[in-house]
Structure formats: structure tokens, C-alpha cells
Amino acid sequence: ELPFEMRWIVEEEQAATDQKLQAFMAGLAPRQQEIIHLKFFQGLSYDEIEQAMHIRRQSVHNLLREALTAL
């Protein structure tokens, strides 16, 4: 178990990272935000994203690549 000070530092760093990620995500187009959320926060596969977003598999790959490049 980490000492209190170390836990506090880790929590503060995580909060700062979360804020940065939210700011970067806000700068993405809505579809890019959606695909990042589906892939990394919900853990969906490419096939599941294809069905959820009603787009072709190649479009899933392209959109995800564009979103990650923008981040």
C-alpha cells in the first residue's frame, strides 16, 4: 500500500490527465468522439462499432485513425 502522500500525488496526476483527455476529446468532431468512446471506454470491437454507428468496417478504421491522429 502506498503512503498517503504518494496516493495523493497519483490521484492528482490522474485527475490532471483526465482533464487533458476531456479537453482533447472536446476538440474532436462528434463522430470522432463517439468512435473513441465506443472503442476505448466501452471496449467494443470493430464489428460492434460498425453495427452501432451504421458504417462500413473500413469507415470504422478510417474514422478511428483520424480521431487518434487528431488527439
LUMTOR-791974 format. One record per atom (N, C-alpha, C, O): residue in three letters; x, y, z. Coordinates in steps of 0.05 Angstrom, whole numbers, padded with zeros to 5 digits, always signed. Example, Ala and Ser with C-alpha at 12.3 -4.5 7.8 and 13.67 -1.06 7.14 Angstrom:
BEGIN
ALA+00264-00114+00156
ALA+00246-00090+00156
ALA+00264-00066+00156
ALA+00285-00066+00169
SER+00257-00045+00142
SER+00273-00021+00143
SER+00258+00001+00157
SER+00268+00023+00161
***
This chain:
BEGIN
GLU+00017-00024+00000
GLU+00000+00000+00000
GLU+00018+00025+00000
GLU+00038+00026+00014
LEU+00010+00044-00016
LEU+00025+00069-00018
LEU+00019+00087+00006
LEU-00003+00087+00016
PRO+00040+00102+00014
PRO+00035+00122+00035
PRO+00015+00143+00025
PRO+00012+00146+00001
PHE+00003+00156+00044
PHE-00018+00176+00037
PHE-00008+00197+00017
PHE-00022+00203-00002
GLU+00016+00207+00021
GLU+00027+00228+00003
GLU+00029+00217-00026
GLU+00023+00231-00045
MET+00038+00193-00028
MET+00041+00181-00055
MET+00014+00176-00068
MET+00011+00182-00092
ARG-00005+00167-00053
ARG-00032+00163-00064
ARG-00044+00190-00073
ARG-00056+00191-00094
TRP-00039+00210-00057
TRP-00050+00237-00064
TRP-00037+00247-00090
TRP-00051+00258-00107
ILE-00011+00243-00093
ILE+00003+00251-00117
ILE-00007+00236-00142
ILE-00013+00248-00162
VAL-00010+00210-00139
VAL-00021+00193-00161
VAL-00049+00202-00168
VAL-00055+00204-00192
GLU-00066+00207-00148
GLU-00093+00216-00154
GLU-00093+00243-00168
GLU-00109+00247-00186
GLU-00076+00261-00159
GLU-00074+00288-00172
GLU-00065+00286-00201
GLU-00075+00299-00219
GLU-00045+00269-00206
GLU-00035+00265-00233
GLU-00057+00253-00251
GLU-00060+00260-00274
GLN-00072+00234-00240
GLN-00094+00221-00255
GLN-00116+00241-00262
GLN-00126+00242-00284
ALA-00122+00259-00242
ALA-00142+00279-00247
ALA-00133+00299-00269
ALA-00149+00307-00286
ALA-00108+00306-00269
ALA-00097+00324-00289
ALA-00098+00311-00317
ALA-00105+00323-00337
THR-00091+00285-00318
THR-00092+00270-00343
THR-00120+00268-00353
THR-00125+00272-00377
ASP-00139+00263-00336
ASP-00167+00261-00343
ASP-00177+00288-00355
ASP-00192+00288-00374
GLN-00169+00310-00342
GLN-00177+00336-00352
GLN-00166+00342-00380
GLN-00180+00353-00397
LYS-00141+00334-00384
LYS-00129+00338-00410
LYS-00143+00322-00431
LYS-00148+00331-00454
LEU-00149+00297-00425
LEU-00163+00279-00443
LEU-00190+00291-00450
LEU-00198+00290-00474
GLN-00205+00300-00431
GLN-00231+00312-00436
GLN-00229+00336-00454
GLN-00245+00341-00472
ALA-00208+00352-00450
ALA-00204+00376-00467
ALA-00198+00368-00495
ALA-00208+00380-00514
PHE-00181+00348-00499
PHE-00174+00338-00526
PHE-00199+00327-00539
PHE-00204+00332-00563
MET-00214+00311-00524
MET-00238+00299-00535
MET-00258+00320-00544
MET-00272+00317-00564
ALA-00260+00341-00529
ALA-00279+00363-00536
ALA-00272+00376-00562
ALA-00289+00387-00576
GLY-00247+00374-00570
GLY-00238+00386-00595
GLY-00243+00369-00619
GLY-00239+00378-00642
LEU-00252+00344-00615
LEU-00257+00326-00637
LEU-00285+00330-00648
LEU-00303+00341-00634
ALA-00289+00322-00673
ALA-00316+00322-00684
ALA-00334+00302-00669
ALA-00323+00283-00658
PRO-00360+00306-00669
PRO-00378+00288-00654
PRO-00374+00258-00662
PRO-00374+00241-00644
ARG-00371+00252-00687
ARG-00368+00224-00695
ARG-00341+00213-00685
ARG-00340+00189-00678
GLN-00321+00229-00685
GLN-00295+00221-00674
GLN-00297+00216-00644
GLN-00286+00196-00634
GLN-00311+00233-00630
GLN-00315+00229-00602
GLN-00330+00203-00597
GLN-00323+00187-00579
GLU-00350+00198-00613
GLU-00366+00174-00610
GLU-00349+00149-00614
GLU-00351+00130-00598
ILE-00333+00148-00635
ILE-00317+00124-00640
ILE-00296+00120-00619
ILE-00290+00097-00612
ILE-00284+00141-00609
ILE-00264+00138-00587
ILE-00278+00126-00562
ILE-00268+00108-00549
HIS-00302+00137-00556
HIS-00317+00127-00533
HIS-00324+00097-00536
HIS-00320+00082-00518
LEU-00334+00090-00560
LEU-00342+00062-00564
LEU-00318+00043-00563
LEU-00320+00022-00551
LYS-00296+00051-00575
LYS-00272+00033-00576
LYS-00258+00031-00549
LYS-00251+00009-00540
PHE-00252+00054-00537
PHE-00234+00054-00514
PHE-00249+00055-00487
PHE-00238+00045-00467
PHE-00272+00067-00486
PHE-00286+00069-00460
PHE-00306+00046-00457
PHE-00311+00037-00434
GLN-00319+00038-00479
GLN-00337+00015-00477
GLN-00324-00011-00486
GLN-00335-00033-00481
GLY-00301-00010-00499
GLY-00287-00034-00506
GLY-00299-00050-00529
GLY-00296-00074-00530
LEU-00314-00037-00547
LEU-00327-00051-00568
LEU-00307-00059-00590
LEU-00286-00046-00594
SER-00312-00081-00603
SER-00296-00090-00626
SER-00303-00073-00650
SER-00322-00057-00650
TYR-00287-00077-00671
TYR-00292-00062-00696
TYR-00319-00070-00708
TYR-00334-00053-00718
ASP-00326-00096-00706
ASP-00352-00105-00716
ASP-00375-00092-00700
ASP-00395-00085-00712
GLU-00372-00091-00674
GLU-00393-00079-00657
GLU-00396-00049-00663
GLU-00418-00038-00663
ILE-00373-00035-00667
ILE-00374-00007-00674
ILE-00388-00003-00701
ILE-00404+00015-00704
GLU-00381-00020-00720
GLU-00393-00019-00746
GLU-00424-00020-00744
GLU-00438-00005-00757
GLN-00434-00038-00728
GLN-00463-00041-00724
GLN-00474-00017-00709
GLN-00496-00007-00716
ALA-00460-00009-00688
ALA-00471+00013-00671
ALA-00472+00040-00686
ALA-00491+00055-00683
MET-00452+00045-00703
MET-00451+00070-00718
MET-00463+00069-00746
MET-00466+00089-00759
HIS-00471+00045-00754
HIS-00483+00041-00781
HIS-00464+00050-00803
HIS-00473+00064-00821
ILE-00439+00042-00801
ILE-00419+00049-00821
ILE-00404+00024-00828
ILE-00403+00005-00813
ARG-00391+00024-00852
ARG-00375+00001-00861
ARG-00350-00002-00844
ARG-00341+00017-00831
ARG-00339-00027-00844
ARG-00316-00033-00828
ARG-00292-00015-00836
ARG-00278-00005-00818
GLN-00288-00010-00861
GLN-00266+00007-00870
GLN-00270+00035-00859
GLN-00251+00049-00852
SER-00295+00045-00858
SER-00301+00071-00847
SER-00294+00072-00817
SER-00285+00093-00807
VAL-00299+00050-00803
VAL-00292+00049-00775
VAL-00262+00053-00772
VAL-00253+00069-00756
HIS-00246+00039-00787
HIS-00217+00041-00786
HIS-00208+00070-00793
HIS-00191+00081-00779
ASN-00219+00080-00814
ASN-00211+00107-00823
ASN-00218+00128-00802
ASN-00202+00145-00796
LEU-00243+00127-00792
LEU-00252+00147-00772
LEU-00235+00145-00746
LEU-00228+00165-00734
LEU-00230+00120-00737
LEU-00214+00117-00713
LEU-00185+00128-00718
LEU-00174+00141-00700
ARG-00174+00122-00741
ARG-00147+00132-00747
ARG-00147+00162-00746
ARG-00128+00175-00735
GLU-00167+00174-00759
GLU-00168+00204-00760
GLU-00171+00215-00731
GLU-00159+00236-00725
ALA-00188+00203-00715
ALA-00192+00212-00688
ALA-00166+00210-00671
ALA-00159+00229-00657
LEU-00152+00188-00674
LEU-00128+00184-00659
LEU-00106+00203-00668
LEU-00090+00213-00652
THR-00105+00208-00694
THR-00086+00227-00705
THR-00091+00255-00694
THR-00073+00270-00687
ALA-00117+00262-00693
ALA-00125+00289-00682
ALA-00118+00291-00653
ALA-00111+00313-00644
LEU-00120+00269-00638
LEU-00113+00271-00610
LEU-00083+00274-00606
LEU-00073+00276-00584
***
